[in-house]
Amino acid sequence: MNEGNFVLGEKVAAPIEYAPEVLYPIPRALSRDALGLDQRSLPFVGADYWHLYELSWLRDNGVPETRVGRLRVPCDSPNIVESKSLKLYLNSLNFMKFAAQDDLQALIQDDLGKVVGSRVTLELFDPDDARILGGGLVGMCLDGLEPTAFGTQPDPDILRVRAERPEEQAFYTHQLRSLCPVTAQPDWASLQIKIVGGDLLPQSVLAYLLSYRTHQEYHEQCVERIYSDLWQARPEQLFVQAFYLRRGGIDITPVRASDDSFKPLTRLTRQ
């Protein structure tokens, strides 16, 4: 798992033999240091939820099995895993034989746990399982509002607080767009914000989020930047969840919250 194994942006054939070595870790500290976040004392709890739609392996008789996987990576893990390397790794399992589903599950959890440096959990679902159906967002939809002035990079100074009094607010948008830090290709997401205290001006929240349209950062890093900038408004509680659209058979939903009283939505129909 060194830089020589980093295949993002290169043409790489899907492996047909077990290849855990393709998994590529990215230290969370790379972005957290820039945000002034201390890994030992994070101002949030949460996790990154990945849905794996191309998860397949062989039974002992050579007949394939297919599942949808839901992977949970805790936000206090030292590393994240690069998504293209994860896709290649999952494809390397397509021709492996497993006597039981639990064996596959244990192998993936072990391999990914080593890469991110923390315990991960994997749930497996039949492709038509109702438990993986998408849900809807709550609160005020910011789309269609007239935003205050916004720039080409996120800036917390764009955010406006209307009154110094506690108020519970919920916003969402389907217009979050950022760029991959390596390929500069666009990534799209819906975003849910719940905040108690501070009374943010909705038009300024939209303007702030639109400023990500040409910002280059990984999904998890964008969410932590959004959380950190909103936290500057000194709310009593804060919850941020981004639902990034599927790429290469994988979607990711990072969740960051000031406490564990907020319950994240599993996934959106849009994903």
JORACOR-V296541 format. One record per backbone hydrogen bond with DSSP energy under -0.5 kcal/mol. NH is the residue of the N-H (numbers start at 0). CO is the residue of the C=O. E is the energy in kcal/mol with one decimal. If there is no record, write none. Layout:
# JORACOR-V296541
NH & CO & E
NH & CO & E
This chain:
# JORACOR-V296541
4 & 1 & -2.0
5 & 2 & -1.4
6 & 4 & -0.6
9 & 6 & -2.2
11 & 9 & -0.7
21 & 18 & -1.5
22 & 19 & -1.4
24 & 22 & -0.5
25 & 79 & -2.6
27 & 77 & -2.6
28 & 77 & -0.6
29 & 26 & -1.2
30 & 27 & -1.1
31 & 27 & -2.1
32 & 28 & -2.3
34 & 30 & -1.4
35 & 31 & -0.6
35 & 32 & -0.9
36 & 31 & -3.0
38 & 36 & -0.6
40 & 37 & -1.8
44 & 256 & -3.1
46 & 254 & -0.8
47 & 72 & -2.9
48 & 46 & -0.5
48 & 252 & -1.9
49 & 47 & -0.5
49 & 70 & -2.8
50 & 250 & -2.1
51 & 49 & -0.5
51 & 68 & -3.0
52 & 50 & -0.7
52 & 248 & -2.7
53 & 248 & -0.6
54 & 66 & -1.0
55 & 53 & -0.7
56 & 64 & -1.6
57 & 95 & -2.9
58 & 62 & -2.8
61 & 58 & -2.4
64 & 56 & -3.0
66 & 54 & -2.6
67 & 124 & -2.7
68 & 51 & -2.4
68 & 66 & -0.5
69 & 122 & -2.6
70 & 49 & -3.0
70 & 68 & -0.6
71 & 120 & -2.8
72 & 47 & -2.6
72 & 70 & -0.5
73 & 71 & -0.5
73 & 118 & -0.5
74 & 45 & -2.1
76 & 73 & -1.7
78 & 115 & -2.1
79 & 25 & -2.5
81 & 23 & -2.8
85 & 81 & -1.7
86 & 82 & -2.3
87 & 83 & -2.4
88 & 84 & -2.2
89 & 85 & -2.6
90 & 86 & -2.2
91 & 87 & -1.4
92 & 89 & -1.3
93 & 90 & -1.3
95 & 92 & -1.5
97 & 57 & -2.4
102 & 99 & -0.9
103 & 99 & -1.1
104 & 100 & -2.4
105 & 101 & -2.4
106 & 102 & -2.0
107 & 103 & -2.4
108 & 104 & -2.2
109 & 105 & -2.1
110 & 106 & -2.8
111 & 107 & -2.6
112 & 108 & -1.9
113 & 109 & -1.8
114 & 110 & -1.3
115 & 111 & -2.6
116 & 112 & -1.5
117 & 112 & -1.1
120 & 71 & -1.6
122 & 69 & -2.3
124 & 67 & -2.4
128 & 125 & -2.2
131 & 128 & -1.7
132 & 129 & -1.6
134 & 266 & -2.4
139 & 169 & -2.9
141 & 139 & -0.6
141 & 171 & -2.9
144 & 141 & -2.1
146 & 144 & -0.9
147 & 202 & -1.2
157 & 154 & -2.1
158 & 155 & -1.2
161 & 198 & -3.0
162 & 197 & -0.7
162 & 198 & -0.5
164 & 162 & -1.7
168 & 194 & -3.1
170 & 192 & -2.6
171 & 139 & -2.1
172 & 190 & -1.7
175 & 188 & -1.2
177 & 186 & -2.3
178 & 214 & -3.1
179 & 184 & -2.8
183 & 179 & -1.7
186 & 177 & -3.3
188 & 175 & -2.3
189 & 242 & -1.5
190 & 172 & -2.8
191 & 240 & -3.0
192 & 170 & -2.8
193 & 238 & -2.5
194 & 168 & -2.7
195 & 236 & -2.4
196 & 166 & -2.0
196 & 194 & -0.5
197 & 164 & -0.8
200 & 159 & -3.0
201 & 199 & -0.6
203 & 200 & -1.0
204 & 200 & -1.6
205 & 201 & -2.2
206 & 202 & -2.0
207 & 203 & -2.3
208 & 204 & -2.2
209 & 205 & -2.5
210 & 206 & -1.0
210 & 207 & -0.6
211 & 208 & -1.6
212 & 209 & -1.5
214 & 211 & -1.7
216 & 178 & -2.0
216 & 214 & -0.7
221 & 217 & -2.4
222 & 218 & -2.1
223 & 219 & -1.9
224 & 220 & -2.0
225 & 221 & -2.7
226 & 222 & -2.7
227 & 223 & -2.5
228 & 224 & -2.5
229 & 225 & -2.5
230 & 226 & -2.3
231 & 227 & -0.7
231 & 228 & -0.6
232 & 229 & -1.7
233 & 230 & -2.0
235 & 195 & -2.9
236 & 195 & -1.5
238 & 193 & -2.5
239 & 255 & -2.9
240 & 191 & -2.3
241 & 253 & -2.0
242 & 189 & -3.4
243 & 241 & -0.8
243 & 251 & -2.0
244 & 187 & -2.6
246 & 249 & -3.2
249 & 246 & -1.3
250 & 50 & -1.7
251 & 243 & -0.5
252 & 48 & -3.0
254 & 46 & -2.6
255 & 239 & -2.7
256 & 44 & -2.5
257 & 237 & -2.6
261 & 258 & -0.8
263 & 261 & -0.6
268 & 134 & -1.0
270 & 267 & -0.9
